[in-house]
Amino acid sequence: MNNPAHLDTLIEKHHSLQAAIDDEIHRPLPDQVRLTQLKREKLKLKEEISRQAQ
């Protein structure tokens, strides 16, 4: 089922995760574990966005 409001929410979360990843990368000593977690979560969202967009 295609729900535009849900899709918009997913996209917002995706952008928010990208901002968190960018912030972490630009820290003097980035936490690699946190980066990995953020990237995995972002990938899961990307996959869900793809499913919702179909």
C-alpha positions as CSV (number, residue, x, y, z in Angstrom):
1,M,0.0,0.0,0.0
2,N,1.4,3.4,-1.0
3,N,1.1,5.9,1.9
4,P,2.7,9.3,0.9
5,A,2.8,10.5,4.6
6,H,4.6,7.4,5.7
7,L,7.0,7.6,2.8
8,D,7.7,11.3,3.7
9,T,8.5,10.3,7.3
10,L,10.9,7.6,6.1
11,I,12.7,10.0,3.8
12,E,13.0,12.5,6.7
13,K,14.5,9.8,8.9
14,H,16.9,8.9,6.1
15,H,18.0,12.5,5.8
16,S,18.4,12.7,9.6
17,L,20.5,9.6,9.7
18,Q,22.7,11.1,6.9
19,A,23.2,14.2,9.0
20,A,24.2,12.1,12.0
21,I,26.6,10.2,9.9
22,D,28.1,13.4,8.6
23,D,28.4,14.8,12.1
24,E,30.1,11.6,13.3
25,I,32.6,11.5,10.4
26,H,33.7,15.1,11.0
27,R,34.4,14.6,14.7
28,P,38.1,14.6,15.7
29,L,37.8,10.9,16.6
30,P,34.8,9.3,14.9
31,D,33.3,6.3,16.7
32,Q,33.4,3.5,14.1
33,V,30.9,1.4,15.9
34,R,28.4,4.2,15.9
35,L,29.1,4.9,12.3
36,T,28.4,1.3,11.4
37,Q,25.2,1.3,13.3
38,L,24.0,4.5,11.7
39,K,24.9,3.3,8.2
40,R,23.1,0.0,8.8
41,E,20.0,1.8,10.0
42,K,20.1,4.1,7.0
43,L,20.4,1.1,4.6
44,K,17.3,-0.5,6.2
45,L,15.4,2.7,5.8
46,K,16.5,3.0,2.1
47,E,15.2,-0.5,1.5
48,E,11.9,0.3,3.2
49,I,11.6,3.5,1.1
50,S,12.2,1.4,-2.0
51,R,9.4,-1.0,-1.0
52,Q,7.0,1.8,-0.2
53,A,7.7,3.6,-3.4
54,Q,6.7,0.6,-5.5
